[in-house]
């Protein structure tokens, strides 16, 4: 039986410094990424994003703007994995140092491409930054399969 996982990822941005909150992930897909996580049963995707950012960063976020979603389809198992992307500049609180997921810190937005990013983060940045894509899709059976972007 195939499974469905629903997740979120949030770009929290300080417009005055052009910095974004990132997590240096130590588990699963390792590297620099925006924080986020899984939606729990009975929880909206939006509410799961707010909760996950609180848990992973210590920041309270509001007024999230949807940036689109990524749909991964495993052609071998039939598993489906959706990641909903949000961004916000409306936050409060103090950034924590990290959790078991990894360390959390502010990074200059324009420095991201030169950092050791988690898999596909460069692709995901198109969704967050360019504002012209609503969906990205990849039917995969190997790591070389391509992501397709839809406007």
N, C-alpha and C positions, 0 to 999 in steps of 0.2 A: 504494500500500500504506500502510495506516495505521500509526502508530507508538505505542508505549507507553513512557511515562517514569515511573519510580518515584523519588520524592524524599522528603525528610524535613524537618521543622522542629522545633526544640527550644526550649522555654522553660526557661532556666536561671535559677533564682530563689534569691535570698538571703532566707530567711524572717526574718532579724533586722532587715533594713533595708527589706523589701518592694521590693527592686530586682530588675530582670530584665536579662539581657544582651540587647542589641539591636544590629543592624547597620543602618547607613544605606546601603542598597544603591544602587550607582551603575550597575549593569548590569541588563539585562532589565527586570524590574518594579521600578522605583525607589521608594525611600522607606524608612521605618523598619519593620523586620521582625525576627522571631527568626531566628537563624542556622540554616543547614541546607544541604542540597544533594542531589545525585544518588547513588543506589546504583550501585555499579560491578558489572559482570558477576561473578557468583559470590559476591557479598557480601550478607549479610543486611541487611535494612532497619535493624535495631537497630544492627548494627556500622557501617553507613554513617553513622548519626546520630552515633555516638561519634567516628568519624574526622572527619566534617565539622566538628563543634564544635571538635575539636582544631586542625584546619587554619585555621578562620576566627577562633577566639578565643584559642587557646593554653591553653584549659582542658581538663582531663581530667574526664570525666563518668562517673557510674556510677548504677546503680539507676534507670533511666529508667522512667517510668510512661506507658503508652500512653493517649492522650487521644482517639483516633479518627482518622479520615482524611477527606480531601477528594478527591472524584472529579470531575474535569473531563472532559466529553465534547464534542468538537468535532463538531457536526452536519454540517458541510460536508466535513471531511477524514476523519472517523472516528477521529482521533487521541484517545488516552486519556492522562490525566495524573493520577497518584495522588500525594498528599502525605500522609505519615503523620506525625501529631503526637505528640510526646512532651514530658514535662516532668520536671525533677529539681531537687532542692535539694542533691544530693550531687555536689560538684565540688571540684577542687583546682587549684592553679597560679595564674599571674598572667595577667590579661587583656592581650592585645596591643592595639596601637592600631588594627590593621586589616590588610586585604589589598587586592588589586586589586578585590575584591567591594565594599569600602566600609569606612568607619570603624566600630569596635566600641566600645561603652561600656555602662556601667550606667545604667539609667533607672528612675525610680520607676514602679512598676506602674500606679498610679492616674493617672499623667500620660500614659499611652499614647494614650488617645482624643483628646487635644488636640495630638498631634504630627503631623507630615506623614508619615502611614503609607503603606506600600506598598499597592497595590490589594488589597482584600478582607481586610486585617488586622483590621479591626473585626469582620468576620464570623468570622474564624479565632479571635479571642479567645473567642467563645462556646464553642468546642471546648475550649480550654485552661482556661477559668475556671469555666464553669458545671457541668461534669461530668455533664451530662444528655444530651448528644448523642454518638452513636457514629460517625455518618457525616454528611457534607455532600455534596451532589451538585448539579452544574449541567451541563445539556446546553445548549450555547451556540452561537449563530451571530452574536451581537453582544455588545457590552459591557453591554447593558441586561438580559440574561437574569438571572433570579433564582436564588439558591442556596437549595436545600431542605435542611432539617436533619432528621435522623432520630434518634430516641431509642434 
